[in-house]
C-alpha cells in the first residue's frame, strides 16, 4: 500500500463544499471550545497552534509537520510545545495570585508538579526552569521519581513532596537530602510509616519535614470518585491522625510536622466536591495547629480538571469551573477555616499535573487506508435464485421511493410515512438475506450468489440510511449509519500512545489537522496497527456527550490524511506499553520565538525494532544469525537462490534499524 509523503496544495472546495468553511469545522469538532486558547482553524483549513495563547505568535501545524518530516522525523509523531507548558504554569500562578489579592489572603501559593504525570526529562527540566521564579517544586511517588526530583530540583526554597509507599531506605534518602539543602516533605500516608520515620530519624540523628495525608469523608465524583473516603488507598483516618500526632510528640518530632495533604481524585469535574473537601481539610489543619504542630503548608493535592470536550459541564470529560474559580475557592475556603481560630493561614500547595501537561503535546498520525462493507450493486444475471431476486426488488423499490415527490398535504406526516416504508423495506431485506444464508448452508445457493445477496443487503442499508430523517428514527435503523461507517486504518498503536482510551475510556479530542475547508462527507472510526480488537478509537468528544463515529473526509490512496490527537500530554507516554512490539513514536520539543519561527529544542527518535526486541530479552544479532543459517540451508537444498537470500538478509538487517511503525521508506 503506497503511503503519502506530502500535503498537496490547497484546492478550491467542491460545489458541495462551497458552503463549508474552517469555522464550520471548528464548530463541528469543538476546537473553539476545548482548543482555547491554544488551537484554532486557519484560513487554509489547517489546525493552527498558538503556543502562548492570545499573547503570542501562531504556527501552522500542517506546515510544521511537513518541516519535521523533512528532518527525517516520520509519522506517527509526538509534538511537544514547550511554550504551552510554560503558559499553563504561568496561568496557574496568575490565578492564585489574583485570588490571593482578591481575598486579601495573608499567605502565598507554592505549587509542585507530580512527576508521575510526565517523567520525561526535558519536561521536568522545563517545568523546574520555568517555575523557578515561583519556587515551583516536584512531587515524587516512588524511589525512582525521588531520584529524579533530587537530581533536578536545585532550588532550596522549592518543595519536594514525597508521597507513595515508603520503606526505610526511601525515608532515609529524604532525611539525608534535607542536608543537601533540599526541602523534602515525607507525607505519612499509612499508619505503619510513622514508626519507620521515627526509627530512621533516631538512627541518623536528623529528621525530614513531615506531612500527614488525611483520609477525608468528603465524597468525590467521576471516574476516580472511589479513590477517596473510608476505602481510599492512601491517607489516615482521624483516629490515626491523632495517634500520629502523639507518636511524633513522644519522639520529639512534632516540631517537624509542617504539612497537611489531601486528595479527592484526579479530574475533579464538579467544584462542589472540592469545596466540601476544603472545608473539612481546613478544620483538620486548624486542629493540628491547636495540638501543637507548627504546620505551615496545606496541600490540596491534584485533581484540577481539563475540559476535554469543551462542554464546561460536570461530566467525566469536562469540568464545571474555570482555573480562576478553582483558585478562588481554595483561597477563600482556607482563609474562612483559619480566621475564626486565629490561626496563621498556611502556604497553599497544589499538585496539579493533568491541568499543566495535557495541552502541551499533540500526537499526529497518518491514515493508511479505509475499509467498509460492500455497498456496490452487482449486475443482475438470468440465473439468479429467488432470494437474490427478492433482495434486488427491495433495493429497486428503495431507489424508486427515494426519487418520488413529496407526499401531498392532508396525508399523514411525511417523516412518519417515510419511516414506515423504510422500516418495512429493511425488515424485508433482513428476511431475504436470512433466506439466502439458510439456502447456502443447505447447499442450494452458490458462494457467488451468497456474495451477491450480501452486497444487495448492504446496498439496501445504504439507501435506507440516506433517506432517514433527522429525528424520530428507531434504534434499529439508527444502527445502519454505524454499520455503514468506514474504518480508517491508523499508523499508530493505541496501547503505546493513547492507553487511557482503551483502559479507562478516556476521551481525547481527535480530528483531521487539514482539509478543514472541505465538508467531511464520511462517518468513521479508527483501527490501529495492532492485531488486537481493542486497538480502536471509536469514542469521540461531542460537547458533553459521546459520539461513536467521527465526521471524516474521503481518503484517497497516495494522498496524505493526517489526524491529530490533542490534550493527551498527561500520563499517556509513561503508561504506554509494547503491545505487538510497537514502540515509542518519534517525539520533538518545539519552541516558538516572538517572530513565529520555531526551533527544535529536543528530539527523541522512536524505538527501533531492535530496541523493542532487546526490551523483551531477544538478542537481535542472534536472531539474524539463526536466519542466516536457515537461509544457507535453504540455498543448499535449492529452495532459495543466493540473490533472494541476500535480499532477505538485507531486509531483516534494515528492519532492525527502522521504526516499529509503517513507513514509505525502503
Secondary structure as GFF3:
##gff-version 3
##sequence-region A 1 666
A	DSSP	alpha_helix	22	29	.	.	.	ID=ss1
A	DSSP	alpha_helix	31	34	.	.	.	ID=ss2
A	DSSP	beta_strand	39	41	.	.	.	ID=ss3
A	DSSP	beta_strand	47	49	.	.	.	ID=ss4
A	DSSP	three_ten_helix	53	55	.	.	.	ID=ss5
A	DSSP	beta_strand	59	60	.	.	.	ID=ss6
A	DSSP	alpha_helix	61	69	.	.	.	ID=ss7
A	DSSP	beta_strand	77	81	.	.	.	ID=ss8
A	DSSP	alpha_helix	82	102	.	.	.	ID=ss9
A	DSSP	beta_strand	112	114	.	.	.	ID=ss10
A	DSSP	three_ten_helix	115	117	.	.	.	ID=ss11
A	DSSP	alpha_helix	121	130	.	.	.	ID=ss12
A	DSSP	three_ten_helix	132	134	.	.	.	ID=ss13
A	DSSP	beta_strand	137	140	.	.	.	ID=ss14
A	DSSP	alpha_helix	143	152	.	.	.	ID=ss15
A	DSSP	beta_strand	159	162	.	.	.	ID=ss16
A	DSSP	alpha_helix	168	179	.	.	.	ID=ss17
A	DSSP	beta_strand	183	188	.	.	.	ID=ss18
A	DSSP	alpha_helix	193	204	.	.	.	ID=ss19
A	DSSP	beta_strand	209	213	.	.	.	ID=ss20
A	DSSP	three_ten_helix	225	227	.	.	.	ID=ss21
A	DSSP	alpha_helix	238	250	.	.	.	ID=ss22
A	DSSP	three_ten_helix	254	256	.	.	.	ID=ss23
A	DSSP	beta_strand	257	261	.	.	.	ID=ss24
A	DSSP	alpha_helix	271	290	.	.	.	ID=ss25
A	DSSP	beta_strand	297	299	.	.	.	ID=ss26
A	DSSP	alpha_helix	323	339	.	.	.	ID=ss27
A	DSSP	beta_strand	347	349	.	.	.	ID=ss28
A	DSSP	alpha_helix	354	357	.	.	.	ID=ss29
A	DSSP	three_ten_helix	358	360	.	.	.	ID=ss30
A	DSSP	beta_strand	361	371	.	.	.	ID=ss31
A	DSSP	alpha_helix	386	402	.	.	.	ID=ss32
A	DSSP	alpha_helix	414	441	.	.	.	ID=ss33
A	DSSP	alpha_helix	447	467	.	.	.	ID=ss34
A	DSSP	alpha_helix	475	484	.	.	.	ID=ss35
A	DSSP	beta_strand	486	490	.	.	.	ID=ss36
A	DSSP	alpha_helix	494	497	.	.	.	ID=ss37
A	DSSP	alpha_helix	499	503	.	.	.	ID=ss38
A	DSSP	beta_strand	510	512	.	.	.	ID=ss39
A	DSSP	beta_strand	522	527	.	.	.	ID=ss40
A	DSSP	beta_strand	536	537	.	.	.	ID=ss41
A	DSSP	beta_strand	540	542	.	.	.	ID=ss42
A	DSSP	beta_strand	545	547	.	.	.	ID=ss43
A	DSSP	beta_strand	550	552	.	.	.	ID=ss44
A	DSSP	beta_strand	562	565	.	.	.	ID=ss45
A	DSSP	alpha_helix	572	575	.	.	.	ID=ss46
A	DSSP	three_ten_helix	579	581	.	.	.	ID=ss47
A	DSSP	beta_strand	586	592	.	.	.	ID=ss48
A	DSSP	beta_strand	598	604	.	.	.	ID=ss49
A	DSSP	alpha_helix	609	615	.	.	.	ID=ss50
A	DSSP	alpha_helix	620	636	.	.	.	ID=ss51
A	DSSP	alpha_helix	642	657	.	.	.	ID=ss52
###
